[in-house]
């Protein structure tokens, strides 16, 4: 053996010995019956630093300084998630092991007997993600390492731009591209109507049989088709364009809409159908090659499983806390990989920074990652939730700190309690109706 090789081995010996000692210590601790951490307390952090209500679950263990956070944000019914955690899951969980994540998820899922509802799914998500955070803190690793490690260095994210007129949409898209975004979602206003994702365009309100906000699918579709074609021509082929129909059109109109924009070559068309109409994805697949994304309103495996296994969509858009947290969504991602469906987890403003972190860690560890919505945290939220992902050149970069890498300033969060909106709906959505008064899905 050469002398320099011998010296290298000698230098490495202390490191190997230290690792062996640490491994031996774990074995000895197990042999001595050192108990795993137990759940000592379950509490809720309810805060509204911005426009939406955020709900975060904190689990404290019986080991000093070992705790974790999980997102349970269902902003439209936030006041129901809080007691679901405090009155039902907390007494169920106290004293249980904090290191049996999947087992705990299954028992929480079954404990209500009736399941797959958004309130209880979000409550379970808060518990589930807090346990993943605890596991990462125990291991001294970020959660993505526990999920198998990085598949990529960072994750592409997209932003949404809108305008009341087409030139304004295109100009705002150029600004987003100048800020580094390589994926941009485009939304357009409709004169006199309450279009999704865009302010009303100039024009008189159509004559309606009621005084509520108005929306008609026909004018919206024609305007959106024109906008997307003009945007592609103006912005070129080097930017990925997305559009969200937000389930506001009929199934027949959805099929035609997807066909009419096929040559735009969207990165994807989102939520062109409502969950109640997902069988029509088969017709769209038979008619055109427009990439399809679906799932932000899903709560149940009965919704996403057929779309994935029949290869009827290209991107699964589940809102992670609505599905019950990281444990079920990790399984969704793995299922999607087997059928060529990529992930694009829902990530708007009504996801807490803890939820955005969970999205990102899933993104990093999933081979079939597609794109991530949102995830750029600024302002007071960034002060409350310290350690959020950083944004650079269209990508989100995760913290390498253990767990989610986020610490919450709970005193600062308490300064921003839930507040009642001017409409008195406590975070719920108002209604939007067709000219004749028919309520539409939104």
Secondary structure, DSSP 8 states (H G I E B T S, - for coil): --HHHHHHHHHHHHHHHHHHHHHHHHHHHHHTT----BEEEEEEEEE-SSSS-EEEEEEEESSTT-EEEEE---GGGHHHHHHIIIIIIHHHHTTSBSS-HHHHHHHHHHHTSS---HHHHHHHHHHHHHHHHHHHHHHTSBHHHHTT--SSSSEEEEEEEEESSHHHHHHHHHHHHHTT-SEEEEEE--BTS--TTS--BSS-----SSSSEE--HHHHHHHHHHHHHHHHHHH-SSSEEEEE-TT-S-HHHHHHHHHHTGGG--SEEE--S-GGGGGGHHHHHHH----EEE-TT--SHHHHHHHHHTT--SEE---HHHHTSHHHHHHHHHHHHHTT-EE----STTS-HHHHHHHHHHHHH-TTB--EE-----HHHHHHEET--EEETTEEE---SSBTS-EE-HHHHHTS-----TTSSTT----EE-TTS-B---
